[in-house]
Amino acid sequence: MPEITLPIRTERLILRRFEGADLDAFHAYHSLPETARFLPGEAKSYTKCMESVGKYANFVFEKEGDWICLALEAVDGPGLLGEVVLKWLPGSGQGEVGWSLAPAARGKGYGAEAADAVLKLGFEELGMHRIEGKLDALNTASAALCERLGMRLEARLVDKWHYKGQWATELMYAILEDEWRARRR
């Protein structure tokens, strides 16, 4: 797998490694129940956020099972807006994308811009063939984002997970490298 060159720049965003200075902003939104609603686990304590930021700052992406979590920052001003994740799944050329945004950054297209940059990284630089996104069916904002990215709904797995005291239906979206390239033309 090729080396990942950071930072990644888009029209409005810088995608970069996490830094210690991101901790307070990361905690500010990951400590909120509304952020944790569609993520595994409960809202994060400050200590858990410290662990996460440290892990995200020092990622290694060399083999199946590895993943990167990149901090999102606006080009026109510093400050953590959220994060975007790319996992290297088992199987030839398989990946998974995910995201989480601070409340003030939601609804402004940052998630789609960041996720599209990670799709480009996966397909153009890392040679992936297929990238998927898995989400709770109640997460309508993320489902809409997947559709804006050109991902197709491949599966609806009813009562797939039991978390946070209830059963959740999982939606699986995906896009192939040739579909992604055709969309960009």
N, C-alpha and C positions, 0 to 999 in steps of 0.2 A: 504494500500500500504506500503510495507516495506521501511525502511529508506535507503537513498542512501548514500553509503560509498564513500567518496572522499579522496584523488584523485584516479582516475582510471589510471592504467599504462598499456601501450601496449609496444610492442618491441621498438618503437622509440618515443613515445609520453607520456605526462602526461596530463590528462584531469582533470581540477580543477575549483574551483570557481574563478570568476574574482576578481581582487584586484585593488585598486586605482592605483597602479604602472602600470597597463595595459593601462591606459587611452591614453597616447600619441601614443602608437603603434596601439591601436584600432582606434583612430582618423586618423592615417596615412593611413589606408586602407579604412575605412568607409567614408572618405571624398572624395574618388575617384569616379568619374562617372562610371568607369568600374566595381567597386564593387557594386554600387547602381543599375546598369543596371537591374538586375534580382531580386532585393529586393523591397518591398513596400517603397514608398517614395523616395525622392531625396537623394543625397549625404548628409551625416550628418555634421552639424556644431560641433564645439568643445563642445558647451553647450549640444547639443543633445547626443553626445557621453558620456559626463559626466553622464547624466540621464540614459543612457543604461547601462553603466558599473556599476553604483550604483544599478540598478534593478537586473542585472545579478549576482552581488555579494551576494544579499540577497534573492535569490529565495526560495519559499516554494513549495513542491511537495506533496500535501496531497489529492487532489480531482480532478475529471474531470475538464478540463479547465486549470489546472496548467501546467507549462512548466519550463524546466531547460535549461540554456544556459551555456555551459562549455567552458572555455578557453583552447586552445591547446598550449602546450609548448613542445619543443624537450627535450628528456631525457638528451641529451649531451650538453645542453646549455639553459640558460634562454632566454626568449623573446617570445612574443605573436605571434603565427603563424596564428591564426584564431579562429573560434568557431564552436561548433556543438550544435544542439538544439534537445531536445526531448519534444514533447507536449503530454499530456494525453488527448486524444479526448473523447468526449461523446460516450457512448456505452461500453459494457463490453469488456475490454482488448484491446482497440484500441489506437494506438499511431501514431505520425508523426515525422519524422526525417528531419533535414535540416542542412545546413552548409554554411560557408562563410570563405574564406581564404585570407590572405594577398598575394599580387602578387608574392612575392619571394617564397612563400610556395606552389604555385599552380603547378600542373604537377609532383609532387614528391610522390604521393600516400598517403599523409597525410590525405586528405579528406576521402579516403576509409578506412584507418586505424582507424580514429576517428569515422566515422559513424558505422563501424563494432563493435567497442567497445560500442557504444550507443545501437545498436541492441542487443548485448549481455546483456547489462544492462536492456533493456526493456523486453526481453524474459526470461532471467534467474533469475534476481533479482526482477523485478517488475511484473512478471507473465502476460505480455501482450500476446495476441493471434495474433494480426496483426499490422504491422507498415507500414505506407505508406509514400511516398515522393511526393510532388506536385511541379511542376516547369513549367516555361515558355518553350514552345517547342523550342524556339530559343536558350535555354541554353543547347547546345549540350554536354558541358563538364559534367554538372550535370546529364544529361540523361545517359551518358556513365558510370558515377560513380554508378548510380542506378543499371545498368546492371551488373557491376563488383561485386556488393554486392549480386547479385542473385535475385534482385527484378524484377518482371515482369511488363510490361506495361499493365495496366488494362483499362485505358481510355484516350481518346484524345478529349478534350472538346474545340471545335472550337470557337474562339472569346468569351471565358469565362469571361475574365477581360478586363476592359478598364482602363489602367493606363499609365502614362507617354505619354499621347497624342495619344495612339494607342490601337487597340484591340490585345489581346494576347491569344494564344491557350494554354490551360493548359494540361500538361501530368500528369497522376497519375500512379505512380509505387507503388507496394506493395509486401510484403513478409509475409508469415505466419510463426508462430513459428516452426511448424514441418518441413517446407521447409528450414528454416534457420538452424535448427539442422542437417538435412540431408546433407546440404552443408558443414558443419563444419567437418563431418566425413571423 
